[in-house]
Amino acid sequence: MARHRSHSVAFKQQVAQEFLAGETLHGLAKRHDISRNLIRVWVEKYEAGALDDDAQAADLIQTYEARIAALERLVGKQALELEFLKGAQRLGPRPTGAPMSMKTGPAASPSRKDAV
C-alpha cells in the first residue's frame, strides 16, 4: 500500500532547486524516495512562484492549527476529569463497614410486631 507523506515547503524548494541545477529526476527520486512525477509538480510550482514565503507561512499556520486542536482536545478531557473528581469529592468517602453489594443493600430495620 502506498504511503502518504507530507513534505515541508523548504524541502520541496530544495528538491526543485537541485533539479534545476542539473540533477536527474531519477537520481533525485531515488535519493529522496519520492516519485519523479511529484518532483515535476514541485518544479512547476517553484518556477511559477507557488513555493514562496506565503506558502511557507501557510504551511506553518497549518502546523500550528493542528497543534492547537490537539491541545484543545487535551484541555477538554482534563476539564471533564476535573468535574468528575469534584463530583466524587462532594459525595464524600463511603463508610468502610457498609456493604458494597447491590444485592444485599443496607441492613433492614427491624419491623414492629404490632404494625398493621
Secondary structure in CASP SS format (residue, H / E / C, confidence):
PFRMAT SS
TARGET T0000
AUTHOR 0000-0000-0000
METHOD secondary structure of the structure
MODEL  1
M C 1.00
A C 1.00
R C 1.00
H C 1.00
R C 1.00
S C 1.00
H C 1.00
S C 1.00
V H 1.00
A H 1.00
F H 1.00
K H 1.00
Q H 1.00
Q H 1.00
V H 1.00
A H 1.00
Q H 1.00
E H 1.00
F H 1.00
L H 1.00
A C 1.00
G C 1.00
E C 1.00
T C 1.00
L H 1.00
H H 1.00
G H 1.00
L H 1.00
A H 1.00
K H 1.00
R H 1.00
H H 1.00
D C 1.00
I C 1.00
S C 1.00
R H 1.00
N H 1.00
L H 1.00
I H 1.00
R H 1.00
V H 1.00
W H 1.00
V H 1.00
E H 1.00
K H 1.00
Y H 1.00
E H 1.00
A H 1.00
G C 1.00
A C 1.00
L C 1.00
D C 1.00
D H 1.00
D H 1.00
A H 1.00
Q H 1.00
A H 1.00
A H 1.00
D H 1.00
L H 1.00
I H 1.00
Q H 1.00
T H 1.00
Y H 1.00
E H 1.00
A H 1.00
R H 1.00
I H 1.00
A H 1.00
A H 1.00
L H 1.00
E H 1.00
R H 1.00
L H 1.00
V H 1.00
G H 1.00
K H 1.00
Q H 1.00
A H 1.00
L H 1.00
E H 1.00
L H 1.00
E H 1.00
F H 1.00
L H 1.00
K H 1.00
G H 1.00
A H 1.00
Q H 1.00
R H 1.00
L H 1.00
G C 1.00
P C 1.00
R C 1.00
P C 1.00
T C 1.00
G C 1.00
A C 1.00
P C 1.00
M C 1.00
S C 1.00
M C 1.00
K C 1.00
T C 1.00
G C 1.00
P C 1.00
A C 1.00
A C 1.00
S C 1.00
P C 1.00
S C 1.00
R C 1.00
K C 1.00
D C 1.00
A C 1.00
V C 1.00
END
